[in-house]
């Protein structure tokens, strides 16, 4: 049984997830801000991080990456289409806001760039990386099928969907991703989004106004 800890971080309250197992190994998903808080939590719980995974590279999901990565000497995994976004404030969105610093994150090693949908096995963890573009061109959902949950970034929210008015966004593509990759999961799968509360495919099929067509 895996333990999923959720932390809402930074000015946009972006969800960072720390997934751990009985051996206290853990994976970190979308460390968007407040690196000190993430590091403190990991140390206080006695967890042993293995890697950082990004659902996508918008600024509010990457702000704490370098500090966490360097503290624990971790590999970083991200879709190939958004590797260049990490170091480009205008691609990751931070350059559009005068009140924000320009976010620039070091690129991952070549071996950790996700180029195809695949099953990832890391330590005792086993899960799928599936492509769910639409909110951004390189959005990935990480599906823990055996454990009944998925970390989906800004693809699907409780009674809402990700915005598609940012560079590379497409509402048509987003809705197709949701339909093909998320609503097709078992209805009681826990969907952990990039913002807000968790939900399930069953709940969203019944209540999400953006999915009425499905």
Steps between C-alpha positions, in 0.01 A plus 500: 500500500640836397465819701415817306573828676369820338640848561346818357794730439572852385278793401288289264469213748644240265481144622826317558466129569740278690428132444669261741504126568544284809879522464473881513630539147315785331437679171436874474253637246485869401702677772372842398603726788611506864805277461584535867163362601531203266852420622394531864203268447713236332759510775250512786318193364826313446429458131755404236433679169577318176397753232298806402230474233331793330152486350594808297733800511290803587671722755270413788596133471879538478605773745652269762650244261864606513520543876334164569695325227836631622424430867426132439701453175197385302429435133228711337247354256299708252344468153736576214276775361546714812867455584578841349221661704690439823759767428283735293285738710279582203424138427440405864289812549691680774631763259148628441452624855689804626442398861677165451868422462606329180490127569790304354558134585791283392414249232494127582749245384423352160415161649217650704315677219169323438459449125226237488220363712648236724487305822753641744657273758712677759592317818180325607281754319323405178274741312416623151593828335222583251484808282206731568571812292262792473580719797856496368659297220707283733254433779537156657272312737666246728266208561551259789260239373566236766453758774191667356613858449638738240693829522374706208638853531276766348316266264187429707367667814203448727209622283739679263780451248837660438517834325592488132573866420874470572765428234455153355157455658208337319152445644420235241819310581447540875147358489623211289779430749254502789259272318758251372746486790318601820129429468594154373660415836299303758226731624628506857857596408615792713595791272756730662502834311748785487268727698206439732351182638524147372216345302412184305401421140151406620453834674619698200285310253199584717575859601761663276327753270794496257455128435133493414584407144658179623 
